[in-house]
Amino acid sequence: MELSHIREAADRIKQNIAGVIVGKETVVDQLLIALIASGHVLLEDVPGTGKTLLAKTLAASLDCSMKRIQFTPDLLPSDLSGIHFYNQRTNEFTFRQGPLFANVIVADEINRATPRTQSSLLECMEERQVTVDGETMPLEQPFLVIATQNPVENQGTFPLPEAQLDRFLLKVKMGYPSTGEGLEIMRRFKESSPLAQVASVIRKSDVVAMQTNYSRVRVSDDLLRYMLQIVEATRAHDDIALGVSPRGSQALLRAVQVQALLQGREYVIPDDVKAMAAPVLAHRLLLRNAARRSAGDAEQLLARIVGGIAVPAEELQRS
């Protein structure tokens, strides 16, 4: 698939989502970046901002299977992966697939599940496979996990550990709609939900082709060094107890390549790096206690780090 065709396919998906979701163009772009870059997304915001609706609309726009899982404290790992059960007709054990055997997984309120259940997602998110009773089974491509969580309600929740957060390519915040967007939402959903009319606009094979070919977007050595400088600065900062891992630097590279492609370019510029630094890197930082109280959140701290690093000359990126 040509790079121009990838952008055309992404535009079709965005137009389809726009029929349901009002505004949120940046959020939609970030979900498409995760999809094309074979990553996963953590959608975080207060209840009622459209997190699950956005995830289901994206899934409906693809010719792919989708499963929604409501995470609760009593959810077991086998409820996700599936189980072997004894079939009395055949006198043998048969494997019954769980919801993880789908292309798009909508994991609602992931932080309500126990750490044991959360950890069962590590293998499937990173290695695209599931191991049950010693048998390893590959998951069908594409495979995308869109997890949601409520950041303000702590009672009855289990915060995701750093190892789990590191598996998410992006952490995205929905935010409240503007006054005009809120009015349009009320008009659009006055009689019924437009989600029921959403049809797929791209084939499963095309999604796999997009994931295979986006990496042809050019990235100069200067920009690679620029991204590495940002990553290494997080490891040496006094207010950060745990900086970005090599997995995080690779995630940033993948994200900026797709970001450039969605902007109509076949090469990366520094603005792409600046745009994706916070969504890709901020949730991978573990701040020291003093920094949490005085320096603001991870996004603000990361913005100061990026602002303090010299930007490569733009003309070098096009050569």
URZINOR-V975496 format. One record per run of one state. SS is the DSSP state (A for helix, B for strand, O for the rest). FROM is the first residue (numbers start at 0). LEN is the number of residues. If there is no record, write none. Layout:
ss->(SS SS)
from->(FROM FROM)
len->(LEN LEN)
This chain:
ss->(O A O A O B O A B O B O A B O B O B O A O A O B O B O B O A O B O A O A O B O A O B O A O B O A O B O A O B O A O A O A O)
from->(0 2 18 24 36 40 44 50 61 62 65 70 76 81 87 91 97 103 108 109 112 114 127 128 132 134 138 143 149 161 165 169 173 178 188 193 197 201 202 203 216 217 218 220 236 239 242 245 262 266 267 269 284 285 287 288 294 297 307 313 318)
len->(2 16 6 12 4 4 6 11 1 3 5 6 5 6 4 6 6 5 1 3 2 13 1 4 2 4 5 6 12 4 4 4 5 10 5 4 4 1 1 13 1 1 2 16 3 3 3 17 4 1 2 15 1 2 1 6 3 10 6 5 1)
